[in-house]
């Protein structure tokens, strides 16, 4: 198990200091996702941080759904989030919490602010509120509704609660400072009208607290000591503390911000990911190309690889773009020692061995892993007709090409040395068959007086089965699409490639592994959904071998 504490990042220094000064008795964190989409790799960073802190300090970590926006939240998102966290190997503190279970208490705190002349009902439109708020260079202007009496504000707010207003007709705003340098403090919205059913509370409420108002109160109710969030909420920290101070909370949790995860060739915004799903650019949230936890799981990534990735990127206050190769390194490193090796030909071309009979068969015992004998062995068969990959044959010899060429030799993995003597082409000039001879004295032996440098993989036609292979590339063609307004312009139209080939037949008997390495091709996992759909065993490529693409 990795240990975040050893990293000595600023959050652990804060916690250590709080414990030493006895500001807190027990560390209590929370992971508060909004159920408006599937979790992605950026959320995994927060999951690992919050749950690992609780584990290291023998504290608690709550799972709380920030469900204050019924227009975007659904039960199936709640279900997927719980499933993802369990798959990652974490357990939350006792029961699951929901911001919606605190709606009554949050509403009472809103009433309290109105009575203290610290909140008012505003009837400005959304555009008008934005205009009145000003900019970084221009100070805000007070709303004409800002000076309403307590009595009128209480009446209007209760009317909002009863569903007497349409969406956008009224909202509750905090009365702070319209000239503040922090735009977030320029009378932020605390409650808005939404006349749609909530997935948990149904039609009980017509008004819902904003994230800023509901979040800090939920933290307080649950006794959270350290409220950890990404840097995008840095300007909201002042509001977080203002709200808790004005509603007279004595034991206030503290909010601390860390850098959000930015990953090459992808977007980590649920809003943008949702657009990819809606426009059918991908096949849903679980598509293996998606950076969602469910997508990575279907791709073949493991909880350990994701946790190690989160450990390596660390926790800081500086935003940076993480290389995709680091994530690939983590899964490759996890799979290397425990994944068996088999052979598969993804782009097959037929070879006929001319100097053996049609019924010739040679059984060869090969290791499932060259370095770990405990993983076992399996049988392959060499006979007259085999398949190799098209990329492993070149008609004209090149000194830099160490594979098969006409009148040149190459070794078949675990097998004999073969020599190409002639080829057969179709009417379009494409090579259809390669005719070769084999050297019967080279099984497990080096030939005398000649060097054969190339080694290629292969499968027997008779002892293989057809398979489909899904190969993936990033969804975007540029490193940082998150920074582009027209990010859809950079969609990679070749992010998935499907090929038909063959795998060793004995794989079916040995199919007890979660993942597999096809030699010289990469790591793969069976796509069970597509296998059933296409009636042909289908593999998702998890990651290439080091230094290889696609």
C-alpha positions as CSV (number, residue, x, y, z in Angstrom):
1,X,0.0,0.0,0.0
2,X,1.4,3.4,-0.9
3,X,1.6,6.1,1.7
4,X,0.7,9.7,1.0
5,X,2.1,10.8,4.3
6,X,5.7,10.1,3.1
7,X,5.2,12.7,0.4
8,X,5.0,15.4,3.1
9,X,2.7,17.5,1.0
10,X,1.2,20.7,2.4
11,X,-2.1,19.0,3.4
12,X,-0.3,16.5,5.7
13,X,1.7,19.3,7.2
14,X,-1.6,21.2,8.0
15,X,-3.1,18.0,9.6
16,X,0.0,17.2,11.6
17,X,0.0,20.8,12.9
18,X,-3.7,20.7,13.8
19,X,-3.3,17.4,15.7
20,X,-0.2,18.6,17.5
21,X,-2.0,21.8,18.7
22,X,-5.0,19.7,19.6
23,X,-7.3,21.7,17.3
24,X,-9.0,18.5,16.4
25,X,-9.4,15.1,18.1
26,X,-9.9,13.0,15.0
27,X,-9.3,13.7,11.3
28,X,-12.6,13.6,9.4
29,X,-12.6,14.1,5.6
30,X,-15.3,13.6,2.9
31,X,-15.6,12.9,-0.8
32,X,-18.6,14.9,-2.1
33,X,-19.4,14.2,-5.7
34,X,-22.3,15.6,-7.5
35,X,-24.4,12.8,-9.1
36,X,-24.6,14.5,-12.5
37,X,-22.2,12.1,-14.4
38,X,-19.7,9.3,-14.0
39,X,-16.5,9.8,-12.0
40,X,-13.3,10.4,-14.0
41,X,-9.6,10.0,-13.2
42,X,-9.6,13.5,-11.8
43,X,-12.1,12.4,-9.1
44,X,-9.8,9.4,-8.5
45,X,-7.1,11.8,-7.2
46,X,-9.6,13.3,-4.7
47,X,-10.9,9.8,-3.7
48,X,-7.4,8.6,-3.0
49,X,-6.5,11.7,-1.1
50,X,-9.5,11.8,1.2
51,X,-9.8,8.1,1.9
52,X,-6.1,7.6,2.3
53,X,-5.9,10.5,4.8
54,X,-8.7,8.9,6.9
55,X,-6.9,5.6,6.8
56,X,-3.5,6.9,7.7
57,X,-4.7,9.0,10.6
58,X,-7.3,6.4,11.8
59,X,-10.0,8.9,11.0
60,X,-13.2,8.9,9.0
61,X,-14.1,9.7,5.4
62,X,-17.7,10.3,4.5
63,X,-19.2,9.7,1.1
64,X,-21.7,12.6,0.6
65,X,-23.6,13.2,-2.6
66,X,-23.8,17.0,-3.3
67,X,-27.3,16.6,-4.8
68,X,-28.6,20.2,-4.8
69,X,-29.4,20.5,-8.5
70,X,-32.3,18.2,-9.6
71,X,-32.0,19.2,-13.2
72,X,-28.8,17.3,-13.8
73,X,-28.7,14.5,-11.1
74,X,-29.9,10.9,-11.5
75,X,-30.0,7.7,-9.5
76,X,-27.9,5.8,-12.0
77,X,-25.1,8.3,-11.4
78,X,-25.3,7.6,-7.7
79,X,-25.1,3.9,-8.4
80,X,-22.1,4.2,-10.6
81,X,-20.2,6.4,-8.1
82,X,-20.7,4.0,-5.3
83,X,-19.6,1.1,-7.5
84,X,-16.5,3.0,-8.6
85,X,-15.4,3.8,-5.1
86,X,-15.9,0.2,-4.0
87,X,-13.9,-1.0,-7.1
88,X,-11.1,1.4,-6.1
89,X,-11.0,-0.5,-2.8
90,X,-12.3,2.1,-0.4
91,X,-15.0,2.0,2.3
92,X,-16.8,5.1,3.4
93,X,-17.8,6.0,7.0
94,X,-20.9,4.1,8.0
95,X,-23.9,5.2,6.0
96,X,-24.0,7.3,2.8
97,X,-24.8,11.0,3.3
98,X,-26.7,13.3,1.0
99,X,-26.9,17.1,1.0
100,X,-30.6,16.6,0.3
101,X,-31.1,15.1,3.7
102,X,-30.1,18.5,5.2
103,X,-32.5,20.6,3.1
104,X,-34.6,21.5,6.2
105,X,-31.6,22.7,8.2
106,X,-30.1,24.6,5.3
107,X,-33.4,26.3,4.7
108,X,-33.5,27.4,8.4
109,X,-30.0,28.8,8.1
110,X,-31.2,30.8,5.1
111,X,-34.0,32.2,7.2
112,X,-31.5,33.1,9.9
113,X,-29.4,35.1,7.4
114,X,-32.5,37.0,6.2
115,X,-33.4,37.9,9.8
116,X,-29.9,39.2,10.3
117,X,-30.2,41.4,7.2
118,X,-27.6,39.3,5.5
119,X,-29.7,37.9,2.7
120,X,-32.4,39.1,0.4
121,X,-34.7,37.9,-2.4
122,X,-33.7,39.2,-5.8
123,X,-35.9,39.3,-8.9
124,X,-33.2,40.4,-11.3
125,X,-32.8,38.0,-14.3
126,X,-29.7,35.9,-14.6
127,X,-28.2,38.2,-17.2
128,X,-28.9,41.3,-15.0
129,X,-27.3,39.7,-12.0
130,X,-24.2,39.0,-14.0
131,X,-24.2,42.6,-15.4
132,X,-24.7,44.2,-11.9
133,X,-21.9,42.0,-10.5
134,X,-19.3,43.7,-12.6
135,X,-15.8,42.5,-13.6
136,X,-12.3,42.3,-12.2
137,X,-11.8,45.9,-13.4
138,X,-15.3,47.2,-12.8
139,X,-17.0,47.2,-9.3
140,X,-20.4,45.7,-8.9
141,X,-23.7,47.7,-8.5
142,X,-26.2,47.0,-5.8
143,X,-29.4,45.3,-6.9
144,X,-32.6,47.4,-6.5
145,X,-34.0,44.6,-4.4
146,X,-31.1,44.7,-1.9
147,X,-32.7,47.2,0.5
148,X,-36.0,45.2,0.9
149,X,-37.3,44.8,4.5
150,X,-36.7,41.6,6.5
151,X,-40.5,41.1,6.5
152,X,-40.8,41.3,2.7
153,X,-37.7,39.0,2.1
154,X,-39.1,36.4,4.5
155,X,-42.5,36.5,2.7
156,X,-40.9,36.2,-0.7
157,X,-38.6,33.5,0.3
158,X,-41.5,31.4,1.7
159,X,-43.4,32.0,-1.5
160,X,-40.4,30.7,-3.4
161,X,-40.5,27.6,-1.2
162,X,-44.2,27.1,-1.9
163,X,-43.5,27.0,-5.7
164,X,-45.1,30.4,-6.4
165,X,-42.2,31.5,-8.7
166,X,-41.1,30.2,-12.1
167,X,-37.5,29.1,-12.7
168,X,-35.3,32.2,-12.8
169,X,-38.0,34.6,-11.5
170,X,-36.4,35.0,-8.1
171,X,-33.4,33.9,-6.1
172,X,-32.0,34.4,-2.6
173,X,-28.7,36.2,-2.5
174,X,-26.3,36.9,0.4
175,X,-25.8,40.5,1.2
176,X,-22.0,41.0,1.4
177,X,-20.1,43.5,-0.7
178,X,-20.7,44.4,-4.3
179,X,-17.4,46.2,-4.4
180,X,-15.3,43.3,-3.2
181,X,-12.1,42.4,-5.1
182,X,-13.3,38.8,-4.9
183,X,-16.2,38.6,-7.4
184,X,-17.5,35.5,-5.5
185,X,-18.3,37.8,-2.6
186,X,-20.4,40.2,-4.6
187,X,-23.8,39.1,-3.2
188,X,-23.6,35.4,-4.4
189,X,-26.8,33.4,-5.0
190,X,-27.7,31.1,-2.1
191,X,-31.0,29.6,-3.3
192,X,-32.6,29.3,-6.7
193,X,-36.0,28.2,-8.0
194,X,-36.2,24.8,-9.8
195,X,-39.7,23.5,-10.4
196,X,-38.7,19.9,-11.2
197,X,-38.7,16.7,-9.1
198,X,-35.6,15.8,-7.2
199,X,-34.5,12.1,-7.5
200,X,-34.7,11.7,-3.7
201,X,-37.1,14.3,-2.4
202,X,-39.5,14.2,-5.3
203,X,-41.8,17.2,-5.4
204,X,-41.3,18.3,-1.8
205,X,-39.0,21.3,-2.7
206,X,-39.2,24.0,-5.3
207,X,-36.0,25.8,-4.1
208,X,-32.5,24.4,-3.8
209,X,-29.4,25.7,-2.2
210,X,-26.4,26.4,-4.4
211,X,-23.2,24.4,-3.9
212,X,-21.5,27.2,-2.0
213,X,-24.3,27.5,0.6
214,X,-25.1,23.8,1.0
215,X,-21.6,22.5,1.0
216,X,-20.1,24.3,4.0
217,X,-23.3,23.6,6.1
218,X,-23.2,19.9,5.1
219,X,-19.5,19.8,6.2
220,X,-20.4,21.4,9.5
221,X,-23.3,19.0,10.2
222,X,-21.1,16.0,9.6
223,X,-18.2,17.3,11.7
224,X,-15.8,17.4,8.8
225,X,-12.4,18.8,10.0
226,X,-10.6,19.2,6.6
227,X,-12.7,20.1,3.5
228,X,-10.4,19.3,0.6
229,X,-11.3,20.6,-2.9
230,X,-9.6,21.6,-6.1
231,X,-8.1,25.0,-6.9
232,X,-11.1,26.1,-8.9
233,X,-12.8,26.7,-5.5
234,X,-10.0,28.9,-4.2
235,X,-12.1,32.1,-4.5
236,X,-15.0,30.3,-2.8
237,X,-13.0,29.8,0.4
238,X,-13.8,33.3,1.6
239,X,-17.5,32.7,1.1
240,X,-17.2,29.3,2.8
241,X,-15.9,31.0,6.0
242,X,-18.3,34.0,5.8
243,X,-21.3,31.7,5.7
244,X,-20.2,29.7,8.7
245,X,-19.3,32.8,10.7
246,X,-22.6,34.5,10.0
247,X,-24.8,31.5,10.9
248,X,-22.8,31.3,14.1
249,X,-21.1,28.0,13.7
250,X,-18.5,27.5,16.5
251,X,-16.5,24.5,15.3
252,X,-15.8,25.5,11.7
253,X,-14.2,23.1,9.3
254,X,-11.5,24.6,7.1
255,X,-11.4,24.4,3.3
256,X,-8.0,23.7,1.6
257,X,-7.4,23.7,-2.1
258,X,-5.1,21.5,-4.2
259,X,-4.4,21.4,-7.9
260,X,-6.9,19.6,-10.1
261,X,-5.7,16.9,-12.4
262,X,-5.1,17.9,-16.0
263,X,-4.3,15.0,-18.3
264,X,-2.9,15.1,-21.8
265,X,-5.2,14.5,-24.8
266,X,-8.4,14.5,-22.8
267,X,-10.9,16.7,-21.0
268,X,-11.7,16.2,-17.4
269,X,-14.9,18.3,-17.1
270,X,-18.1,16.3,-16.6
271,X,-19.9,18.9,-18.7
272,X,-17.6,18.3,-21.6
273,X,-17.6,14.5,-21.1
274,X,-21.4,14.6,-21.1
275,X,-21.3,16.3,-24.5
276,X,-19.1,13.5,-25.9
277,X,-21.7,11.0,-24.7
278,X,-24.7,13.0,-26.0
279,X,-23.2,13.6,-29.4
280,X,-22.3,9.9,-29.6
281,X,-18.6,10.7,-30.2
282,X,-18.1,7.9,-27.7
283,X,-20.2,4.9,-26.8
284,X,-21.4,6.1,-23.4
285,X,-19.7,6.9,-20.1
286,X,-18.1,3.4,-20.0
287,X,-16.4,3.6,-23.3
288,X,-12.8,2.4,-22.9
289,X,-11.6,5.6,-24.5
290,X,-13.2,7.7,-21.8
291,X,-11.1,9.0,-18.8
292,X,-13.9,7.9,-16.5
293,X,-13.2,5.3,-13.8
294,X,-15.7,3.0,-15.5
295,X,-14.1,3.6,-18.9
296,X,-10.6,2.8,-17.5
297,X,-12.0,-0.3,-15.9
298,X,-13.4,-1.5,-19.2
299,X,-10.1,-0.6,-20.9
300,X,-8.4,-3.0,-18.4
301,X,-6.9,-0.6,-15.9
302,X,-6.6,-1.8,-12.3
303,X,-7.4,0.0,-9.0
304,X,-3.7,-0.4,-8.1
305,X,-2.5,1.3,-11.3
306,X,-4.9,4.2,-10.7
307,X,-3.8,4.6,-7.1
308,X,-0.1,4.5,-8.0
309,X,-0.8,7.1,-10.7
310,X,-2.4,9.4,-8.1
311,X,0.5,8.8,-5.8
312,X,3.1,9.7,-8.5
313,X,1.4,12.9,-9.5
314,X,1.3,14.0,-5.9
315,X,-0.6,16.9,-4.2
316,X,0.3,20.5,-4.7
317,X,-1.1,23.9,-5.3
318,X,0.3,24.2,-8.8
319,X,-1.8,23.2,-11.8
320,X,0.1,21.3,-14.5
321,X,-0.5,19.0,-17.4
322,X,0.3,15.4,-16.6
323,X,1.7,13.2,-19.4
324,X,-0.5,10.4,-20.5
325,X,2.6,8.2,-20.6
326,X,2.8,8.3,-16.8
327,X,-0.7,6.7,-16.5
328,X,0.3,4.1,-19.1
329,X,3.5,3.4,-17.2
330,X,1.5,2.7,-14.0
331,X,-0.8,0.1,-15.6
332,X,2.1,-1.5,-17.5
333,X,4.1,-1.7,-14.3
334,X,1.2,-3.3,-12.5
335,X,0.5,-5.9,-15.2
336,X,4.0,-6.9,-16.1
337,X,4.7,-9.4,-13.3
338,X,1.3,-11.1,-13.1
339,X,0.1,-11.2,-16.7
340,X,0.6,-14.3,-18.8
341,X,2.0,-14.2,-22.3
342,X,0.3,-15.7,-25.3
343,X,0.6,-15.0,-29.1
344,X,-1.9,-13.4,-31.3
345,X,-1.7,-12.1,-34.9
346,X,-3.8,-8.9,-35.3
347,X,-3.2,-8.4,-39.0
348,X,-2.6,-11.9,-40.4
349,X,-0.9,-13.0,-43.5
350,X,-0.6,-16.7,-44.4
351,X,2.7,-18.6,-44.5
352,X,3.0,-22.1,-46.0
353,X,5.9,-24.2,-45.0
354,X,6.9,-26.1,-48.1
355,X,9.3,-28.7,-46.7
356,X,6.9,-30.4,-44.3
357,X,3.9,-32.7,-45.0
358,X,0.3,-31.6,-44.7
359,X,-0.3,-33.6,-41.5
360,X,3.0,-32.6,-39.7
361,X,2.5,-31.4,-36.2
362,X,5.1,-30.4,-33.6
363,X,4.0,-29.8,-30.0
364,X,6.0,-27.1,-28.1
365,X,5.8,-26.3,-24.4
366,X,6.2,-22.6,-23.7
367,X,6.1,-20.6,-20.5
368,X,3.2,-18.4,-19.6
369,X,5.7,-15.9,-18.4
370,X,9.5,-16.0,-19.1
371,X,10.4,-14.7,-15.6
372,X,7.8,-16.3,-13.4
373,X,7.6,-20.1,-13.7
374,X,4.8,-20.3,-11.1
375,X,2.4,-18.8,-13.7
376,X,2.7,-22.1,-15.6
377,X,3.1,-23.2,-19.2
378,X,0.9,-24.0,-22.2
379,X,1.2,-25.9,-25.5
380,X,1.5,-24.5,-29.0
381,X,1.7,-26.4,-32.3
382,X,3.9,-25.8,-35.3
383,X,2.6,-27.2,-38.6
384,X,2.4,-26.5,-42.3
385,X,0.2,-23.4,-42.4
386,X,0.7,-20.6,-39.9
387,X,-0.1,-16.8,-39.7
388,X,2.3,-14.0,-39.0
389,X,1.6,-10.3,-38.8
390,X,1.7,-8.4,-42.1
391,X,4.2,-5.9,-40.6
392,X,6.6,-8.7,-40.1
393,X,7.2,-9.3,-43.8
394,X,8.9,-7.0,-46.2
395,X,9.4,-8.1,-49.8
396,X,12.6,-6.2,-50.3
397,X,15.3,-6.6,-47.7
398,X,16.6,-3.6,-45.7
399,X,19.6,-3.7,-43.3
400,X,17.5,-2.0,-40.6
401,X,14.7,-4.4,-41.0
402,X,15.1,-7.4,-38.7
403,X,12.1,-9.4,-39.7
404,X,11.2,-11.7,-42.6
405,X,12.1,-10.8,-46.2
406,X,12.5,-12.7,-49.4
407,X,15.5,-15.0,-49.3
408,X,16.1,-14.0,-45.7
409,X,15.7,-15.9,-42.4
410,X,13.9,-15.1,-39.2
411,X,13.1,-17.1,-36.0
412,X,9.6,-17.9,-35.0
413,X,9.1,-17.2,-31.3
414,X,9.7,-20.4,-29.3
415,X,10.0,-22.3,-32.6
416,X,12.1,-22.8,-35.7
417,X,14.0,-20.6,-38.1
418,X,12.2,-20.1,-41.4
419,X,13.3,-18.6,-44.7
420,X,11.0,-16.9,-47.3
421,X,11.5,-18.3,-50.8
422,X,8.6,-16.9,-52.8
423,X,5.3,-15.0,-52.5
424,X,1.9,-15.0,-54.1
425,X,0.0,-11.8,-54.9
426,X,-3.6,-11.1,-55.8
427,X,-4.7,-9.1,-58.9
428,X,-4.2,-5.8,-57.1
429,X,-0.6,-6.6,-56.1
430,X,-1.3,-7.4,-52.5
431,X,0.7,-10.3,-50.9
432,X,-1.7,-13.1,-50.0
433,X,0.7,-16.0,-49.2
434,X,4.3,-16.3,-48.3
435,X,6.1,-19.6,-49.0
436,X,8.9,-20.6,-46.6
437,X,11.1,-23.4,-45.6
438,X,12.0,-24.3,-42.1
439,X,15.3,-25.6,-40.5
440,X,14.4,-28.7,-38.5
441,X,17.6,-28.4,-36.4
442,X,16.9,-24.9,-35.0
443,X,14.2,-25.7,-32.3
444,X,15.7,-24.2,-29.2
445,X,19.1,-24.1,-30.8
446,X,21.3,-21.4,-32.5
447,X,22.4,-22.3,-36.0
448,X,26.1,-22.7,-36.7
449,X,28.0,-20.3,-38.9
450,X,25.0,-17.9,-39.5
451,X,23.3,-15.1,-37.5
452,X,19.6,-14.8,-37.4
453,X,18.7,-11.6,-35.5
454,X,15.0,-11.3,-35.9
455,X,12.3,-13.0,-33.8
456,X,8.6,-12.7,-34.7
457,X,5.4,-14.1,-33.2
458,X,3.0,-16.4,-35.0
459,X,0.0,-18.8,-34.6
460,X,-0.9,-22.0,-36.3
461,X,-3.9,-21.8,-38.6
462,X,-5.2,-25.2,-37.4
463,X,-4.6,-24.5,-33.7
464,X,-5.9,-20.9,-33.5
465,X,-9.3,-19.2,-33.2
466,X,-10.5,-16.0,-34.8
467,X,-10.7,-12.9,-32.6
468,X,-11.5,-9.2,-32.9
469,X,-9.2,-6.5,-31.5
470,X,-10.1,-3.0,-30.4
471,X,-7.1,-0.7,-30.4
472,X,-7.4,2.8,-28.9
473,X,-5.8,6.2,-29.2
474,X,-6.6,9.4,-27.3
475,X,-10.0,11.0,-28.0
476,X,-8.3,14.3,-28.9
477,X,-5.5,15.1,-31.3
478,X,-3.9,17.9,-29.2
479,X,-2.2,17.7,-25.8
480,X,-4.5,20.2,-24.0
481,X,-8.0,20.4,-25.4
482,X,-9.3,21.6,-22.1
483,X,-7.9,25.0,-22.9
484,X,-9.7,25.3,-26.2
485,X,-13.2,26.8,-26.5
486,X,-13.9,24.8,-29.6
487,X,-12.4,21.6,-28.2
488,X,-14.7,19.4,-30.3
489,X,-12.7,20.6,-33.3
490,X,-9.8,18.5,-32.1
491,X,-11.7,15.1,-31.9
492,X,-9.5,12.2,-33.1
493,X,-11.6,10.5,-35.7
494,X,-9.2,7.5,-35.6
495,X,-9.3,7.0,-31.8
496,X,-10.5,3.4,-32.3
497,X,-9.3,0.9,-34.7
498,X,-10.8,-2.6,-35.0
499,X,-8.9,-5.5,-36.6
500,X,-9.6,-9.2,-37.1
501,X,-7.0,-11.8,-36.4
502,X,-6.2,-15.0,-34.6
503,X,-5.1,-16.1,-31.1
504,X,-3.7,-19.4,-29.8
505,X,-6.5,-21.9,-29.4
506,X,-5.3,-23.0,-26.0
507,X,-6.1,-19.6,-24.6
508,X,-9.7,-20.8,-24.2
509,X,-8.5,-23.4,-21.7
510,X,-6.2,-21.0,-19.9
511,X,-8.7,-18.2,-19.8
512,X,-8.7,-17.6,-16.0
513,X,-6.7,-14.4,-16.1
514,X,-8.0,-10.8,-15.9
515,X,-5.6,-9.5,-18.4
516,X,-3.2,-11.0,-21.0
517,X,-0.1,-9.9,-22.9
518,X,0.0,-10.7,-26.5
519,X,3.7,-10.9,-27.3
520,X,5.1,-7.9,-29.2
521,X,1.6,-6.4,-29.3
522,X,0.7,-5.2,-25.8
523,X,-1.6,-5.9,-22.9
524,X,-5.3,-6.8,-23.6
525,X,-8.5,-7.6,-21.7
526,X,-11.6,-9.5,-23.0
527,X,-14.5,-7.2,-23.9
528,X,-17.3,-9.4,-22.7
529,X,-20.1,-7.2,-24.0
530,X,-18.7,-7.1,-27.5
531,X,-17.8,-10.8,-27.4
532,X,-21.5,-11.7,-26.8
533,X,-22.7,-9.1,-29.3
534,X,-20.4,-10.2,-32.2
535,X,-20.2,-13.9,-31.3
536,X,-16.5,-13.6,-31.7
537,X,-14.0,-13.2,-28.8
538,X,-13.2,-9.5,-28.6
539,X,-10.2,-7.9,-26.9
540,X,-9.7,-4.3,-25.7
541,X,-6.1,-3.2,-25.8
542,X,-5.1,-1.8,-22.4
543,X,-1.8,-0.4,-23.3
544,X,1.1,-0.9,-25.7
545,X,4.4,-2.4,-24.7
546,X,6.9,0.2,-23.7
547,X,8.1,2.3,-26.7
548,X,5.3,1.1,-29.0
549,X,2.2,3.0,-30.3
550,X,-1.3,1.8,-30.9
